[in-house]
Amino acid sequence: MSDTPVSEMSFEEAMRELETVVGQLERGDVALEDSIKLYERGAELKARCETKLKEAEEKVAAITLDQNGTPTGTAPVEGL
């Protein structure tokens, strides 16, 4: 596992580590206590990925279109 706090990870970093965690849990060769820690870390990583995806969706949603559907620019999204 990475020493980087989950809250500072990019989407790609969190996704890579989440895939590693899932792989370890699926193999089932991890002690129970370690499995619990991995599951908790995985839950944090999943939440981080969801947050980063939501931010990206909001940025895409901020693209303004004219009446023909042609992009005309962007509008600021509150809170970003």
N, C-alpha and C positions, 0 to 999 in steps of 0.2 A: 504494500500500500504506500501511497505517496505521503510525504510529510506535509504537503501543501494543504492548508485548511480548505475545506470544501467550499466555503464562502468566497474564496479567492480563485477558484478554478474556472477555466473557460469551459464552454460546453463540451468541446472536444476532449479536454483532459478528464472531465467528470464522466463522460461516456466511456472512455477507454478504461478507467478504473472500475466503473460499474460493470463492464463486460468481464473484467478480471474477477471481480467479486462473485458474480453470477456463476462463472466457470468453476470457481473453487467450491461454491455451495453445491452445484450440480454434481460434482465428482463425489461428494460425500466423504472425503477422506480427511476432514477437518474435525478436531475435537469439538464437543458440544459448546463449551465456553467460547472457543474461537468462532464457531458458527454463529453464535449470538452476536458477537462483536462485528463479524462480517455483515450480518443481516442489518444491523443498525447503521453501519457505514453505507451499505447499499441503499438504505432508505434515505439517508442524507444526500447521497449522490443523485438518486432519482429526483428528489425535490429540487436540487440545483439545476439539473437538466431541464426540468419542467419550467423553472423560473426563467432560464435563459431562452428557451423556446418562446415563452410568452412575451418576453421583451422583443424578440425578433418579430413576432407576429404583429405587435403593436407598431413597430417601426414600419413594417410593410403596409399596415392599415393606414398609416399616415400619408401614403402617397396619394396625391390628389389627381383626379381624372376629370377631363372635360366631358361634355355631353355625348361624345362619340366613344368614350372609354380610353382615350389617349392620355398617357401620363403627362401632367403639366407641371409637376413639381412635388414638393412635400410640404406638409403642415406639421408643426411641432406637436408632439404627443405629450400631454401633461404628465409630470412625474418621472420623466426619463432624463 
